[in-house]
Every structure is written in C-alpha cells, then in structure tokens.
Amino acid sequence: MGSLSKLLISERVVVFVIVLNTIALGLVGHTDPQLGGLDNPFGSATPTIYELARYLDYACVIYFLVEVVLKVRDQGFKHYWSSGWNRFDFIVVVLSIPVLFENPTGPASPMSVVLSLRLGRLFRLFRILRFIPNREHLYQGMKRALRASVGVFLALFLVNIVLALGATQLFGATSREYFGNPLLSMYSLFKVFTVEGWYEIPDAIAKSAEHPAIGVLARLYFIMSVTLGGLLGLGLANAVFVDEMTMDNNDDLETKVDRLSEEIRRIRELLETKQS
C-alpha cells in the first residue's frame, strides 16, 4: 500500500473526518428548511450553509467508502471481516450509501424511501467508539455489567407492571392523562422511578380528585413506588452495574500480591530447610 493510501486510512485522518461529519450533520439539522431553518440565527445565508453542509456530508460518505475499499484491498476481505470493529464500520458505511442518492440542493421528499434511511448517516458517528483508549477493557466490563444486571432489570420491569396495573385501577378514572391505560401507567411509573419530579403526578391527582382521601392514597402509593422502584430498584441496579464494570480494576494488583505471597512462601520454606 502506498504512502498516500496509508495516510488516508490512518486513525488521525479517520477521526478528523468523523468529527468533520459530525459538524456537517449538526449544520444540516440546524439549517434544514423542513425544520424551519430559515428562521434561525444564520439568517439569509441559511440555504447556502445548508447546501454546503450537505455537500460536506456527501464528501465524508465518499471518504468512508474509499476507506473501506482501501482496507479490504490491503488486508483481504476475509482478514478484514474477521475484525468485529471492521464489520461494524462496513455495516455503518453501507447504511450511509442512500445519502448519495439525495438531492443536496433541497430537502428530501417526505414520501421518499431514502428519507427513511437518512438515519443511517447518524450511525457513522458511532465509529468514533473504536478510537477510545482501552475500548476492549470497557467493552468487557460492559458485557459483565449487563449480564449481572439482567436479573435486577427484570425485577424492576415486573415491579413496574404490577404498580402500573394497580395505578390504572386506582387512578385511571381520576387522571386519564397518566393512567388511562396500562401502557400509559407503565410510562408514568417509569418517570416516577427516575425520582426527578415524581411528586408532580400525585399532586396532580390530589388536585383533580373528588375526595381528599384519593389524594392521600395517591401520595402514599407513589411514596411506595418511588421507594421500591427508584431508591431501591434503580439504586441496586446502578450499584451492580458499577461494581461489575470496575471488578477487574485491581487485577494487576491482585496478581502482584499473589506473586509476592508465593515468594514469601518459598523463602519461608528455604529458611525452614536450613534450620532443620
């Protein structure tokens, strides 16, 4: 592979293009006429900026295609495909190809099939993950954490279902906005589990209730819900996740301690042998 080809697929160039593509996508979203871009702070220059951002996005897609071709030619498809990160890059680039069939000088048709695939361009930003230091260490830690947290998340899901069904029966008629059906109730209970603004829902029920006892019941019910799902449930899930993520942080230290213990044991055996 020539020096120019090596430069084109070097990590620094790839990261630079990904960052450039991120800026381009931000400008596209900010200046898109379909999203009211003409009324934003860029003023009358908006259409020009929008078109330039679209062309820059095109250029980034073409670069990513060239990068894949160069890597496959250099490594061979079998060797290239054996890497999980290369497979991820390949899929992301393929999802980005429909961008090349859009009209860069105007918004895509709302009925266009291509429009539904435009989200593929956003996946390109995830390619930056492969350049994170110690990514394999983080990846393995996340795998352990997710595996260990499955039971906790399943328990939280069941608690959510039970409390949501109860809330639908108790407060469905009083507050249909939050508990009109089980799905709405599950969503409302999940918001309660996050603890942020959890008191707003029982306060709203108390204000609209025909009898003060319903307001008292609502407050007690949601105190129980935020305690079970928020303070205990999510707190436990967070503790398990963090513990598993950091479990191997002391592996090197433990290995050194084991070696030191083994050396001390051997020295002790030698001393006992000499004394005897």
ZIMOHU-V206152 format. One line per field, one symbol per residue. ss: DSSP state (A for helix, B for strand, O for the rest). psi: psi as a letter, one per 30 degrees, with the letter a starting at -180 (. if undefined). burial: 1 if it has 9 or more other ideal C-beta (glycine too) atoms within 8 Angstrom, else 0. A space follows every 10 residues. Layout:
ss->???
psi->???
burial->???
This chain:
ss->OOAAAAAAOO AAAAAAAAAA AAAAAAAAAA AOAAAOAAAO OOAAAAAAAA AAAAAAAAAA AAAAAAAAAA AAAAAOAAAA AOOAAAAAAA AAAAAAAAAA AOOOOOOOOO OOAAAAAAAA AAAAAAAAAA AOOOAAAAAA AAAAAAAAAA AAAAAAAAAA AAAAAAAAAA AOOOOAAAAO OAAAAAAAAA AAAOOOOOAA AAAAAAAAOO OAAAAAAAAA AAAAAAAAAA AAAAAAAAAA AAAAAOAAAA AAAAAAAAAA AAAAAAAAAA AAAAAO
psi->kleeeeeegl eeeeeeeeee eeeeeeeeef gkefggffgl ffbffeeeee eeeeeeeeee eeeeeeeeee eeeefkeeee ffkeeeeeee eeeeffefef gljfglklkf gkeeeffffe efffffffef gkkheeeeee eeeeeeeffe eeeeeeeeee eeeeeeeeee geeeifeehf leeeeeeeee eeeffjgffe eeeeeeefkf kfeeeeeeee efeeefeeed eedeeeeeee eeeeegegfg eeeeeeeeee eeeeeeeeee eeeee.
burial->0000110110 0011101111 1111101101 1110001001 0100011011 1111111101 1111111101 1101000001 1000011111 0110111110 0100000100 0001101101 1011101101 0000100101 1101110110 0110110011 1011111101 1101100110 0101110111 1111100100 1101110010 0001111110 1100111111 1111111001 1111100000 0000000000 0000000000 000000
